């Protein structure tokens, strides 16, 4: 049985993951999708499937909501093993498992402790319990919602139901070194630099033309008065 360690911080991720599942497009009866959110230490995996698929997991292919509600304990148990999640090849066990029915779809959510790992592996083990023709997809994102990896088509069969994601390059984040600042000498005095105002050449030309014009008018009037 999965451990029930209370870690309040992880509930925020669970709520966000359920919101993602709530806005997901409705699935066809043969389809399912998985969204994994990895923060560097913990993996939150949410699987959204049709009610028929959920029913087949517990031996009731009718997929009626009433029947699934009665089978909730079995669905929680099955949810822990929907995906075989590995870190560097080592199988991870879900710490917590949740199940709900939202907008006519079955929503499973699991929390896996990962720790330091160079590669994550996912195998859609639930496809083993379904007939040929059923499939799904998986998407892995980080805390900011950036897509780290995606497999749009998982199918039943060897090497068709698995997805591997290297983490070495994703976890190591290069931080640019800060540029050293040289402190000013205590005796140094920084004086303001005078900046000469820049005058538009067009305005200077206009002023000059007007000055010449008024000067010409004044001279013409003086000449006219002298003649009279």
TAMO-V299362 format. One line per field, one symbol per residue. phi: phi as a letter, one per 40 degrees, with the letter a starting at -180 (. if undefined). A space follows every 50 residues. Layout:
phi->???
This chain:
phi->.ccbccbddcccccccccccccccccccdcbaabbbbbbhbbbbbbbbbc cccdcccbgbccgccccccccddcccccccbdbcbbbfgccbbccabbaa bbfgbcbbbbbbcbgcacabbbbccccccbcchcaaaabbbcccgcccaa bcabbchdgbbbabbcbdccccbcbcccccbccccdccbcccccbcccbc cccccccccccccccccccccccccccc
